[in-house]
């Protein structure tokens, strides 16, 4: 059952990620990205990382994608649909060559990879007793407090920048 769920989530995530890249309409691309994010959250649930899955759905598939759609609607990208970009021969050759190099690197790295579980300071018994959410919360507000606060400041600056740009365009 777990293997079949993994295969379904993985296949749908890959297909919707490809749709994100090849879709010309930005709204359809954003909706396909939401599908990808939900499938990744399903994979996190299969890994017994329920908190990370919930954050994936709430923060990324919810808030960030609403922000993306808001920006797409604000920019009114429909007027750009009339213009089509035709890549030149050099761009096509460079793209295919880059994809080939990337595929070669992935094959080499996958061949050299050793699969070993990461060892943390907590045992599985401690995690099952405390719970994933409590352990993540304790680490987030002790060892990783500074990066957490820096992230909140960066997000605040991004929000203020988006508001300033939107008001400047309208006014």
Z-matrix of the N, CA and C atoms (Angstrom, degrees):
N
C 1 1.457
C 2 1.523 1 111.24
N 3 1.343 2 115.24 1 -44.16
C 4 1.458 3 119.52 2 -178.48
C 5 1.529 4 111.11 3 -66.85
N 6 1.329 5 116.35 4 -38.71
C 7 1.455 6 120.12 5 178.61
C 8 1.530 7 111.34 6 -65.78
N 9 1.323 8 116.47 7 -40.92
C 10 1.463 9 118.68 8 179.45
C 11 1.528 10 111.32 9 -66.87
N 12 1.335 11 117.66 10 -38.68
C 13 1.470 12 120.20 11 175.71
C 14 1.526 13 111.27 12 -64.04
N 15 1.334 14 115.69 13 -40.42
C 16 1.459 15 119.72 14 177.70
C 17 1.526 16 110.93 15 -61.04
N 18 1.324 17 116.25 16 -44.64
C 19 1.459 18 120.02 17 -179.76
C 20 1.526 19 111.43 18 -65.08
N 21 1.324 20 117.11 19 -40.71
C 22 1.470 21 119.90 20 178.99
C 23 1.524 22 110.56 21 -65.48
N 24 1.348 23 117.10 22 -49.95
C 25 1.468 24 120.10 23 179.65
C 26 1.529 25 111.07 24 -61.12
N 27 1.319 26 116.97 25 -42.95
C 28 1.462 27 120.35 26 -179.62
C 29 1.518 28 112.40 27 -64.59
N 30 1.335 29 116.54 28 -44.14
C 31 1.465 30 120.05 29 -179.43
C 32 1.527 31 111.53 30 -65.36
N 33 1.314 32 116.38 31 -45.19
C 34 1.472 33 119.22 32 179.57
C 35 1.526 34 110.47 33 -65.89
N 36 1.338 35 117.86 34 -37.35
C 37 1.470 36 120.48 35 178.23
C 38 1.520 37 110.97 36 -64.02
N 39 1.319 38 117.46 37 -42.80
C 40 1.461 39 120.01 38 -179.41
C 41 1.525 40 110.75 39 -68.13
N 42 1.334 41 117.18 40 -43.80
C 43 1.465 42 120.20 41 -179.45
C 44 1.525 43 110.85 42 -63.58
N 45 1.333 44 117.50 43 -44.95
C 46 1.458 45 118.87 44 -179.63
C 47 1.530 46 111.52 45 -70.32
N 48 1.337 47 118.43 46 -28.97
C 49 1.468 48 120.19 47 174.83
C 50 1.521 49 110.88 48 -67.44
N 51 1.330 50 116.74 49 -37.70
C 52 1.463 51 119.58 50 175.95
C 53 1.526 52 110.25 51 -65.58
N 54 1.329 53 116.89 52 -39.02
C 55 1.464 54 120.39 53 177.82
C 56 1.527 55 110.24 54 -62.89
N 57 1.331 56 117.61 55 -36.82
C 58 1.468 57 120.92 56 177.83
C 59 1.523 58 110.11 57 -58.43
N 60 1.321 59 116.31 58 -40.89
C 61 1.456 60 120.02 59 -175.21
C 62 1.525 61 111.93 60 -78.07
N 63 1.325 62 118.10 61 -40.43
C 64 1.463 63 119.68 62 -172.63
C 65 1.529 64 113.65 63 -90.44
N 66 1.298 65 118.77 64 -13.55
C 67 1.463 66 121.96 65 -177.56
C 68 1.526 67 110.36 66 -72.29
N 69 1.309 68 117.30 67 132.10
C 70 1.470 69 121.29 68 179.53
C 71 1.529 70 112.12 69 -84.66
N 72 1.324 71 117.43 70 -29.57
C 73 1.455 72 120.98 71 -179.74
C 74 1.533 73 108.43 72 -81.00
N 75 1.342 74 118.80 73 120.15
C 76 1.468 75 120.21 74 -175.70
C 77 1.527 76 113.29 75 -65.22
N 78 1.309 77 118.83 76 -28.13
C 79 1.464 78 119.88 77 -180.00
C 80 1.525 79 109.87 78 -70.97
N 81 1.330 80 117.21 79 -44.01
C 82 1.460 81 119.83 80 176.94
C 83 1.521 82 111.18 81 -64.25
N 84 1.319 83 115.89 82 -35.60
C 85 1.460 84 120.12 83 177.40
C 86 1.532 85 110.73 84 -64.61
N 87 1.328 86 117.44 85 -42.44
C 88 1.464 87 120.95 86 178.47
C 89 1.531 88 110.81 87 -65.61
N 90 1.332 89 117.25 88 -38.40
C 91 1.466 90 119.93 89 178.04
C 92 1.532 91 111.31 90 -67.10
N 93 1.324 92 117.37 91 -36.43
C 94 1.461 93 119.88 92 175.72
C 95 1.525 94 110.68 93 -67.27
N 96 1.326 95 116.86 94 -34.04
C 97 1.461 96 120.16 95 176.49
C 98 1.528 97 110.89 96 -65.41
N 99 1.315 98 117.33 97 -35.96
C 100 1.465 99 120.43 98 175.59
C 101 1.532 100 109.73 99 -62.35
N 102 1.328 101 117.31 100 -41.93
C 103 1.460 102 120.73 101 176.35
C 104 1.518 103 111.87 102 -60.75
N 105 1.327 104 116.47 103 -41.36
C 106 1.464 105 120.59 104 177.59
C 107 1.523 106 110.93 105 -62.28
N 108 1.325 107 116.54 106 -43.75
C 109 1.467 108 120.36 107 -178.92
C 110 1.531 109 111.56 108 -65.28
N 111 1.335 110 117.45 109 -37.39
C 112 1.462 111 119.61 110 176.55
C 113 1.524 112 111.29 111 -65.60
N 114 1.323 113 117.31 112 -39.53
C 115 1.468 114 119.88 113 178.69
C 116 1.527 115 111.36 114 -66.57
N 117 1.324 116 116.79 115 -38.26
C 118 1.463 117 119.84 116 176.42
C 119 1.530 118 110.07 117 -64.64
N 120 1.327 119 117.17 118 -37.46
C 121 1.466 120 120.03 119 175.49
C 122 1.524 121 110.51 120 -63.09
N 123 1.330 122 117.41 121 -39.05
C 124 1.465 123 120.49 122 175.40
C 125 1.516 124 111.62 123 -62.01
N 126 1.323 125 117.29 124 -38.51
C 127 1.471 126 120.23 125 176.67
C 128 1.529 127 110.94 126 -65.63
N 129 1.327 128 117.29 127 -37.06
C 130 1.465 129 119.86 128 176.24
C 131 1.523 130 111.13 129 -63.91
N 132 1.322 131 117.23 130 -37.96
C 133 1.469 132 119.94 131 177.36
C 134 1.528 133 109.73 132 -63.30
N 135 1.319 134 117.34 133 -40.34
C 136 1.464 135 120.25 134 177.57
C 137 1.527 136 111.98 135 -63.77
N 138 1.326 137 116.79 136 -27.56
C 139 1.466 138 121.30 137 177.65
C 140 1.529 139 112.61 138 -85.47
N 141 1.301 140 117.09 139 5.71
C 142 1.476 141 123.97 140 -179.28
C 143 1.526 142 111.60 141 65.66
N 144 1.325 143 116.65 142 32.98
C 145 1.461 144 122.30 143 176.85
C 146 1.520 145 107.60 144 -113.54
N 147 1.323 146 115.63 145 69.16
C 148 1.462 147 121.00 146 -174.06
C 149 1.517 148 112.55 147 -64.41
N 150 1.324 149 116.32 148 -37.35
C 151 1.464 150 119.66 149 -179.52
C 152 1.524 151 111.03 150 -64.16
N 153 1.317 152 116.48 151 -44.75
C 154 1.463 153 120.40 152 179.57
C 155 1.530 154 109.88 153 -64.47
N 156 1.330 155 117.71 154 -37.52
C 157 1.465 156 121.20 155 177.40
C 158 1.528 157 110.68 156 -63.94
N 159 1.323 158 116.73 157 -42.62
C 160 1.462 159 120.12 158 179.07
C 161 1.523 160 111.16 159 -64.92
N 162 1.316 161 116.77 160 -41.67
C 163 1.460 162 120.57 161 177.87
C 164 1.527 163 110.07 162 -65.25
N 165 1.339 164 116.74 163 -38.19
C 166 1.465 165 121.13 164 177.73
C 167 1.526 166 110.62 165 -58.34
N 168 1.317 167 116.35 166 -44.96
C 169 1.465 168 120.15 167 -178.30
C 170 1.525 169 111.12 168 -73.32
N 171 1.317 170 117.11 169 -45.90
C 172 1.462 171 120.05 170 -175.50
C 173 1.525 172 111.89 171 -69.63
N 174 1.330 173 116.57 172 -50.44
C 175 1.459 174 119.96 173 -173.51
C 176 1.520 175 111.65 174 -80.70
N 177 1.321 176 117.39 175 -53.76
C 178 1.464 177 119.24 176 -172.53
C 179 1.522 178 111.91 177 -81.44
N 180 1.329 179 117.39 178 -57.29
C 181 1.468 180 119.38 179 -177.36
C 182 1.521 181 110.93 180 -69.34
N 183 1.318 182 117.80 181 -25.74
C 184 1.455 183 120.78 182 179.90
C 185 1.511 184 112.01 183 -91.46
N 186 1.312 185 116.39 184 -77.95
C 187 1.468 186 121.27 185 -169.96
C 188 1.523 187 113.46 186 -69.14
N 189 1.315 188 117.80 187 -49.56
C 190 1.457 189 120.18 188 -175.19
C 191 1.528 190 110.67 189 -66.64
N 192 1.318 191 118.12 190 -40.03
C 193 1.460 192 119.73 191 -179.65
C 194 1.531 193 111.50 192 -70.86
N 195 1.321 194 117.19 193 -32.50
C 196 1.467 195 118.92 194 173.18
C 197 1.522 196 109.49 195 -63.52
N 198 1.323 197 116.73 196 -39.75
C 199 1.460 198 120.75 197 176.74
C 200 1.524 199 110.76 198 -64.00
N 201 1.336 200 117.96 199 -42.94
C 202 1.465 201 121.23 200 177.43
C 203 1.526 202 110.46 201 -59.29
N 204 1.326 203 116.22 202 -48.25
C 205 1.458 204 119.41 203 -179.58
C 206 1.525 205 111.36 204 -63.65
N 207 1.327 206 117.14 205 -36.73
C 208 1.459 207 120.93 206 176.85
C 209 1.525 208 110.33 207 -62.04
N 210 1.322 209 117.34 208 -44.12
C 211 1.467 210 120.99 209 179.77
C 212 1.522 211 110.30 210 -66.60
N 213 1.332 212 117.95 211 -40.12
C 214 1.466 213 120.78 212 178.28
C 215 1.525 214 110.00 213 -61.34
N 216 1.322 215 116.53 214 -44.10
C 217 1.463 216 119.59 215 179.26
C 218 1.529 217 111.00 216 -68.57
N 219 1.331 218 117.24 217 -35.75
C 220 1.459 219 121.24 218 -179.78
C 221 1.523 220 111.17 219 -66.60
N 222 1.318 221 116.67 220 -37.80
C 223 1.463 222 120.29 221 -178.59
C 224 1.520 223 112.57 222 -77.86
N 225 1.324 224 117.92 223 -17.35
C 226 1.455 225 123.53 224 179.90
C 227 1.526 226 110.18 225 51.74
N 228 1.324 227 115.33 226 68.02
C 229 1.454 228 121.61 227 -175.79
C 230 1.522 229 113.33 228 -76.09
N 231 1.319 230 118.57 229 -1.77
C 232 1.462 231 120.19 230 179.27
C 233 1.519 232 111.83 231 -64.72
N 234 1.314 233 117.84 232 -33.06
C 235 1.461 234 119.26 233 -178.05
C 236 1.530 235 111.70 234 -69.22
N 237 1.337 236 117.23 235 -17.69
C 238 1.451 237 121.09 236 178.40
C 239 1.526 238 112.00 237 -86.79
N 240 1.344 239 118.40 238 -9.13
C 241 1.449 240 120.50 239 -176.58
C 242 1.516 241 112.40 240 -65.96
N 243 1.323 242 118.58 241 -26.04
C 244 1.449 243 121.65 242 -179.02
C 245 1.525 244 112.48 243 -66.11
N 246 1.313 245 116.20 244 -30.82
C 247 1.456 246 120.62 245 -179.90
C 248 1.524 247 108.56 246 -86.14
N 249 1.293 248 115.20 247 128.65
C 250 1.467 249 120.35 248 177.38
C 251 1.516 250 107.57 249 -112.19
N 252 1.300 251 114.73 250 137.98
C 253 1.452 252 120.98 251 178.72
C 254 1.521 253 107.89 252 -99.63
N 255 1.295 254 116.48 253 121.17
C 256 1.459 255 121.36 254 177.69
C 257 1.524 256 107.82 255 -105.72
N 258 1.329 257 117.24 256 112.14
C 259 1.468 258 118.63 257 -178.72
C 260 1.519 259 110.80 258 -67.11
N 261 1.313 260 115.06 259 143.40
C 262 1.449 261 120.58 260 177.92
C 263 1.517 262 111.03 261 -77.26
N 264 1.309 263 115.03 262 173.07
C 265 1.465 264 120.10 263 -178.09
C 266 1.530 265 111.01 264 -63.66
N 267 1.324 266 117.52 265 -39.53
C 268 1.463 267 120.92 266 -179.57
C 269 1.530 268 110.80 267 -64.67
N 270 1.325 269 117.35 268 -40.87
C 271 1.462 270 120.04 269 178.81
C 272 1.517 271 111.07 270 -65.73
N 273 1.315 272 117.00 271 -39.13
C 274 1.457 273 120.98 272 178.94
C 275 1.521 274 111.13 273 -65.00
N 276 1.329 275 117.14 274 -43.63
C 277 1.464 276 121.18 275 178.59
C 278 1.521 277 110.54 276 -64.03
N 279 1.330 278 116.81 277 -43.50
C 280 1.476 279 120.00 278 178.75
C 281 1.522 280 111.37 279 -64.21
N 282 1.319 281 117.45 280 -39.19
C 283 1.459 282 120.46 281 178.50
C 284 1.513 283 112.23 282 -64.68
N 285 1.323 284 117.21 283 -45.19
C 286 1.465 285 120.73 284 179.21
C 287 1.528 286 110.41 285 -66.26
N 288 1.334 287 117.06 286 -40.27
C 289 1.465 288 120.23 287 178.20
C 290 1.527 289 110.85 288 -64.68
N 291 1.327 290 116.69 289 -42.70
C 292 1.467 291 119.85 290 177.84
C 293 1.513 292 112.16 291 -62.97
N 294 1.328 293 116.98 292 -40.32
C 295 1.461 294 120.21 293 177.67
C 296 1.522 295 110.87 294 -65.38
N 297 1.317 296 116.85 295 -37.92
C 298 1.468 297 120.31 296 177.68
C 299 1.514 298 112.03 297 -65.15
N 300 1.326 299 116.63 298 -43.29
C 301 1.470 300 120.31 299 177.92
C 302 1.527 301 110.39 300 -63.52
N 303 1.317 302 116.82 301 -41.72
C 304 1.461 303 120.30 302 178.09
C 305 1.523 304 111.19 303 -62.26
N 306 1.330 305 117.27 304 -43.75
C 307 1.462 306 121.10 305 178.22
C 308 1.516 307 110.82 306 -62.85
N 309 1.324 308 117.78 307 -41.68
C 310 1.462 309 121.41 308 177.82
C 311 1.526 310 111.07 309 -62.46
N 312 1.322 311 116.81 310 -43.87
C 313 1.474 312 119.98 311 177.52
C 314 1.524 313 111.86 312 -62.05
N 315 1.325 314 116.84 313 -41.32
C 316 1.461 315 119.70 314 178.57
C 317 1.520 316 111.65 315 -63.23
N 318 1.333 317 117.05 316 -40.69
C 319 1.465 318 120.42 317 179.14
C 320 1.524 319 110.33 318 -65.70
N 321 1.326 320 117.52 319 -43.51
C 322 1.468 321 120.89 320 -179.99
C 323 1.522 322 110.68 321 -65.01
N 324 1.323 323 116.84 322 -44.62
C 325 1.466 324 119.97 323 -179.60
C 326 1.524 325 111.81 324 -66.82
N 327 1.329 326 116.71 325 -38.34
C 328 1.462 327 119.01 326 178.18
C 329 1.523 328 110.98 327 -67.43
N 330 1.320 329 117.24 328 -33.41
C 331 1.464 330 120.16 329 178.17
C 332 1.512 331 112.62 330 -71.00
N 333 1.317 332 117.98 331 -31.10
C 334 1.463 333 122.14 332 -178.75
C 335 1.519 334 113.48 333 -92.73
N 336 1.306 335 117.41 334 -4.39
C 337 1.465 336 119.97 335 -174.85
C 338 1.520 337 110.69 336 -74.34
N 339 1.295 338 114.53 337 139.17
C 340 1.462 339 120.79 338 171.91
C 341 1.515 340 106.95 339 -112.88
N 342 1.290 341 114.87 340 129.63
C 343 1.460 342 119.19 341 -177.92
C 344 1.514 343 108.36 342 -93.56
N 345 1.309 344 114.34 343 108.04
C 346 1.459 345 121.00 344 177.59
C 347 1.515 346 107.49 345 -133.13
N 348 1.304 347 117.04 346 135.33
C 349 1.465 348 118.32 347 -179.46
C 350 1.522 349 110.94 348 -67.44
N 351 1.319 350 114.43 349 142.01
C 352 1.459 351 119.99 350 177.42
C 353 1.533 352 108.78 351 -73.00
N 354 1.291 353 115.46 352 136.73
C 355 1.461 354 120.88 353 -179.64
C 356 1.516 355 109.64 354 -102.43
N 357 1.298 356 116.47 355 123.46
C 358 1.447 357 121.65 356 177.07
C 359 1.514 358 110.38 357 -107.61
N 360 1.303 359 115.86 358 -175.71
C 361 1.458 360 120.23 359 -178.24
C 362 1.527 361 112.14 360 -82.60
N 363 1.334 362 117.03 361 -15.72
C 364 1.453 363 120.98 362 -177.85
C 365 1.521 364 110.56 363 -102.21
N 366 1.316 365 115.13 364 140.20
C 367 1.455 366 120.33 365 177.74
C 368 1.528 367 109.50 366 -84.38
N 369 1.323 368 117.89 367 159.84
C 370 1.469 369 119.13 368 177.13
C 371 1.530 370 112.75 369 -59.72
N 372 1.310 371 117.59 370 -30.82
C 373 1.469 372 120.30 371 178.15
C 374 1.528 373 110.73 372 -66.69
N 375 1.327 374 116.58 373 -41.34
C 376 1.465 375 120.63 374 178.24
C 377 1.523 376 110.84 375 -65.12
N 378 1.327 377 116.11 376 -41.17
C 379 1.462 378 119.93 377 178.66
C 380 1.520 379 111.57 378 -64.27
N 381 1.321 380 117.13 379 -41.20
C 382 1.463 381 118.75 380 -179.64
C 383 1.528 382 111.03 381 -70.19
N 384 1.325 383 116.92 382 -30.73
C 385 1.462 384 120.01 383 178.78
C 386 1.533 385 111.11 384 -74.28
N 387 1.334 386 117.53 385 -45.46
C 388 1.462 387 121.14 386 -177.81
C 389 1.520 388 112.49 387 -82.71
N 390 1.322 389 117.17 388 -39.59
C 391 1.456 390 121.13 389 -175.79
C 392 1.517 391 110.83 390 99.49
N 393 1.330 392 115.96 391 146.75
C 394 1.463 393 121.44 392 -178.30
C 395 1.521 394 112.38 393 -61.45
N 396 1.321 395 116.78 394 -42.44
C 397 1.460 396 120.36 395 -175.16
C 398 1.525 397 111.54 396 -65.33
N 399 1.319 398 117.32 397 -41.44
C 400 1.469 399 119.99 398 -179.84
C 401 1.524 400 110.96 399 -66.60
N 402 1.325 401 116.91 400 -39.94
C 403 1.464 402 119.98 401 -179.97
C 404 1.522 403 110.33 402 -67.18
N 405 1.338 404 117.48 403 -43.30
C 406 1.465 405 120.54 404 178.82
C 407 1.527 406 110.20 405 -63.83
N 408 1.328 407 117.34 406 -42.52
C 409 1.464 408 120.63 407 178.73
C 410 1.515 409 112.15 408 -61.94
N 411 1.324 410 116.57 409 -43.01
C 412 1.465 411 119.71 410 179.70
C 413 1.525 412 110.96 411 -64.63
N 414 1.328 413 117.52 412 -42.63
C 415 1.465 414 120.23 413 178.37
C 416 1.520 415 111.86 414 -67.70
N 417 1.326 416 116.43 415 -38.32
C 418 1.461 417 120.68 416 -177.06
C 419 1.521 418 111.65 417 -64.94
N 420 1.319 419 117.22 418 -37.39
C 421 1.461 420 119.77 419 -176.71
C 422 1.519 421 113.60 420 -99.90
N 423 1.320 422 117.69 421 9.95
C 424 1.472 423 120.81 422 173.40
C 425 1.521 424 109.88 423 -122.45
N 426 1.330 425 117.19 424 -75.45
C 427 1.463 426 121.07 425 -174.83
C 428 1.522 427 112.93 426 -71.87
N 429 1.336 428 117.91 427 -33.43
C 430 1.457 429 121.52 428 -174.60
C 431 1.526 430 112.40 429 -112.76
N 432 1.319 431 117.77 430 31.68
C 433 1.458 432 121.14 431 -178.80
C 434 1.529 433 111.83 432 -67.69
N 435 1.327 434 117.88 433 -43.33
C 436 1.464 435 120.36 434 -178.47
C 437 1.528 436 112.13 435 -63.81
N 438 1.345 437 120.74 436 -48.76
C 439 1.474 438 118.71 437 176.77
C 440 1.530 439 112.65 438 -61.62
N 441 1.334 440 117.34 439 -33.24
C 442 1.458 441 120.98 440 177.70
C 443 1.517 442 110.55 441 -63.42
N 444 1.313 443 117.78 442 -43.73
C 445 1.463 444 122.08 443 179.83
C 446 1.523 445 111.59 444 -70.14
N 447 1.332 446 117.18 445 -38.24
C 448 1.470 447 120.31 446 177.33
C 449 1.521 448 110.16 447 -62.83
N 450 1.333 449 116.92 448 -40.10
C 451 1.464 450 120.82 449 177.76
C 452 1.519 451 110.85 450 -61.85
N 453 1.317 452 117.19 451 -41.00
C 454 1.465 453 119.09 452 179.30
C 455 1.527 454 111.40 453 -66.09
N 456 1.314 455 118.30 454 -36.32
C 457 1.462 456 121.27 455 177.64
C 458 1.529 457 110.47 456 -67.83
N 459 1.340 458 117.15 457 -41.53
C 460 1.471 459 120.56 458 178.60
C 461 1.524 460 110.34 459 -62.30
N 462 1.328 461 117.69 460 -42.95
C 463 1.462 462 120.68 461 177.91
C 464 1.530 463 111.42 462 -64.61
N 465 1.320 464 117.33 463 -38.70
C 466 1.462 465 120.65 464 177.40
C 467 1.524 466 111.07 465 -63.54
N 468 1.319 467 117.79 466 -42.10
C 469 1.460 468 121.38 467 177.96
C 470 1.524 469 110.32 468 -63.83
N 471 1.340 470 117.53 469 -39.30
C 472 1.469 471 120.88 470 178.67
C 473 1.524 472 110.94 471 -64.33
N 474 1.315 473 117.12 472 -40.98
C 475 1.462 474 120.48 473 179.15
C 476 1.524 475 111.02 474 -65.17
N 477 1.325 476 116.97 475 -44.99
C 478 1.464 477 120.67 476 179.20
C 479 1.521 478 109.91 477 -63.69
N 480 1.338 479 117.75 478 -40.97
C 481 1.465 480 121.09 479 177.67
C 482 1.507 481 112.34 480 -62.32
N 483 1.335 482 117.63 481 -40.89
C 484 1.466 483 120.60 482 178.58
C 485 1.526 484 111.02 483 -65.28
N 486 1.313 485 116.91 484 -39.08
C 487 1.469 486 120.08 485 178.55
C 488 1.520 487 110.49 486 -66.25
N 489 1.332 488 117.55 487 -42.59
C 490 1.467 489 120.78 488 179.85
C 491 1.524 490 110.20 489 -63.89
N 492 1.323 491 118.15 490 -43.53
C 493 1.463 492 120.93 491 179.46
C 494 1.519 493 111.74 492 -65.63
N 495 1.320 494 117.31 493 -39.64
C 496 1.468 495 120.55 494 179.73
C 497 1.521 496 110.75 495 -67.33
N 498 1.308 497 118.21 496 -39.64
C 499 1.470 498 120.30 497 -179.87
C 500 1.525 499 110.64 498 -71.26
N 501 1.323 500 117.84 499 -35.32
C 502 1.458 501 120.73 500 -179.74
C 503 1.528 502 110.07 501 -67.65
N 504 1.334 503 118.20 502 -37.72
C 505 1.453 504 121.63 503 -179.96
C 506 1.523 505 111.71 504 -69.86
N 507 1.306 506 117.66 505 -37.35
C 508 1.453 507 122.20 506 -178.41
C 509 1.538 508 111.46 507 -77.40
N 510 1.334 509 115.99 508 -35.37
C 511 1.465 510 119.30 509 -173.06
C 512 1.452 511 112.41 510 -92.20
